[in-house]
């Protein structure tokens, strides 16, 4: 017979399960932190399915795993005019075109080639007439980096390039980074100790051939907010099964998962928590 509360003899501590909404562009993690989700929390772990790895393969890496991510929207304003008399207008299309080209030089000529960064213009809209020069052009896109220093350097340079290129062509420009909407995500950085904890547990559970050190990815994840507050580790579990058609990304309308990964993911999470409590008794 076990005595009452027998589990106290084996584990001491508390496991907090975080049920978080608004991971995609809603900064749910940041709001959860503000509501006290990490109070008295020493470490945090998260698992994410991956279509790039076969079912139940565990993958992670120490240090930067996912990039910091931000978005920008710029409005370049000129003066509308007849396209047949362009000298009577101030052409924001020309200014926007120059800005798009110049933005590409930030990464290719200003960033260390060993420090991966991205600036992508993904949207450009200006006028709908074939015979008139529009008065405004709106362009926007995303930028990514693996360190906060590089990330905020990109933010600064994107604004400078767009505003100054607009000025070259007699236009004005404003750039919005949606900071009030909380759409800036910092890089997701795995604590080396917590990563090693996940690696050892995964190898003990599933064997050394079922753990992989994965490369950094330019995707972003709001788990990064947690990793800025407490030691953290984010890892993947593979769901790729070509026979079942589980080959598409999580953002694809054809996304599905091989559900054989679910019990293994649950077992990994449980074992990570169990061993952490056992190894950090006080």
N, C-alpha and C positions, 0 to 999 in steps of 0.2 A: 504494500500500500504506500502511495505517495502522500506526504503531509500536505496540508492545505497550502495553496499557493506554491506548489512545488516548482513552478517555472522560475521563481525568484532565485533558486539555487543554480540555475543554468544561465539566465540572461538578466542583466540589469540595465535598464534604459528604456527609452521610448522610441518607437518607430512612427513617424508621421507620414501619412499618405496624403499627397497633395493632389486634389482634384481641381485642376486649373482650367478656366475658360479662356477664350480669346488669345490663343497662341499665335494665330496668323494675323499680323498687323494690328492686333489689339493690345499688345503689351500686357497680357494677362499676368505674366510673372511679376512685372514691376508693380502692378496693382495688388497682387497677393502679398508681396513683401511689405507694401504699405499698410496692409491689413494685419500684419503680424505673423504671417505664415512661417517665417524663419526664426521666430523668437525661441531661444534656447536650443537651436538646432546647430549641431557641430559639423555635419557633413550632409551632402545631398547627392543623389544619383538619379539618372534618368536613362531610359532605353527608348530607341526609335527604330521602327522597321526600316529595312533597306532592301530595295529591289536589286541592288548591285551585287549582293552576296547570296550564295545558296542558302536555303532554309536552315536556320538555327546556327549559322556561323556567327560568332560574336566578334565585333570589330571596334577598335578605338585607338587612341594615341594620346601620349602625354603632351601637354602644352596646347597651343592653338589648334583647334579642331575645325571650327566653323568661323567664317568671316563676320566682322561687323558689317552692318548693312544700313544704308540710308537711301532716301529718295529725294529728288529735287524737281522743282517745276519753275521754269523761268518764263517771264513775260517780257518780250522785247517790243518796245513801242516806237513807231516812227510816224510818218505822215502819209495818209492815203493819197493816191494820185493815179492819173491815167498812165497805163503801161506804155503808151506811145510817146509820152513826154516824161520820162523818168526823172529828169532834172527838176521837175516841180514837186517831186515826192521825196520822202526820206524812207528808204527801203529797208524794212525790218527783215525781209526774207534774206537779203544779202548779208545783213548783220548776223542773223541766226545761222546761216550757212557757214560763215567764218567762225562762229563760236563752236559749232559742232566739230569742225576740223581741228580747231585749236585745243579743244578738250581732250582730243586723243593724244596730244603731246604731253599731258600731265603725267601719265603713266609711262609712256615710252621714253621721255626725256628728263623727267624730274624724279622718278621713283627708282630706288635701288632695284636692279633686276632680280635680286635674291629675296626681295620683299614683295610678295605677290599682292597686286592691287588691280582693281577694275573700275573703269568709268564707262558706262554704256548709256548712250542717248537712245531712248526707245520710242519716243513720241515727238512728232513735229507737225504743227498745224498752223496754217496762216492763209486765210482768205479762201474763197471758193469761186472767184471770178477769173477767167482767162484774160481779161482785158483791163484789170485794175490791180494796182499794187496795194496790198492790204496795209492797214495801219498798225496791226499787231501780229506777232507770231508767238505761239506758245510752244515751248519745247520742254522735255523732261526725260528723266531716266533714273538710273540707280548707280551707286558706287559702293565698293566693298574693299576691305582691308583686314589684315590679321592682327593689327595692333591699334590701340586707341590713338597713339601718336600719328601713325600713318593715316588713320581714318579721318581725324580732324584736320590734318594737313590737306587731304583731298577736299574736304568740305570747304575749307578756306579758298583753295585754288579754283574750285569750280565756280564759286561766286565771283572771284576776281576776274577770271577769264571771260565769263559771260558779260559782266558789267563793262569791262574795258573793251572787249570786242564790239559791243553795241556802241560804245562811245566813238570808236574809230569811224563808224559809219553814220555818225550824227544821231544815233538812236539812244534811248534810255532803256534800262533793264532792271528788273527786280527778280530776286531768286528766293524761293520758299523751300525750306528743308523740312517742313511739316513737324517741327520740333514741338509745337503745342499739341499736336495729335499723337505724340509719343511714338513716332514711327522710326526712330533711330535705335537700332539694336547694336550693342557692343559685341566684340568677338566672344565666342564661346571658348574658354580656355580651361582645359582639364588640369586640375592639381596633380602633380606627379605622384604624390602618395596615394591619392584616391584612385588614380588610373591604375597604379600597381595593384591596389586592392582588388579592383574589378578584374584585372588580368589574371591574378592568381585564382580567384574564385571561378572564373570561366574555365580556366585550364583544368582545375580540379574537378569541375562538374562534367565537362564535355570533352576533355582531352586537348593536348597541345595543338593538334591539327585543326581544331575547330575555333581557334582564336587567331585573329589577324590584326596586325598593325596597319591601320588604314591611312591613306594620305589626307592632308587637309582638304576641305571643300569650300567653295565660294558661297555655298548656301548659308543661311542664317537661322538662328533659333533663339527664342526669347528665354530659354533656359540660361542664356548668358547672364541675365540679370542676377540669377541665383549664384552663379559662379563668381560674381564680383563680391558677394557678401560672405559666403562660407566656402570651404574647400569642396570641390565638386568634381564629378566625373560623368560624362555623357558617353553612351556607347550605343552601338547598333546591333540589331539582330537581323540576320538575313531572312528574307521571305521569297527569294527568287526560286521559282519552280516552273520551268518552261512547259512541262507537261500540263500543268494546271492553267497556264496562261498568266501566272503571277510574275510579270516581267516589266510592268509599267510603274512609273514614278507615282508618288503619293498625290501629285497634282494633276494626274491624267484622269480623264473621264472613264478610262478602262482599268483604273487601279483596282486590284484585289490582292488578297494575301493568302499565302499558304498557311492555313490555320494550325498546321503541325508545329509552327514556331511559337504559338501562344503558351502552351504549358512550359516550354523551355525558357521563354522569356520570364514567365512568372517564377519559375524555379531559380533563375539567375538573380532576379530582384530579391527574392526571399533569402537566398544564401548570402548575398552581399550584405543585407541588413543583419542577418544572424551572426555572421563572422565579425562584422564591425562591432557589434555589441560585445561579443565575446573577447575581442582583442583590445577593447577600450574600456574595460571594467575599471571602476574607481573604488 
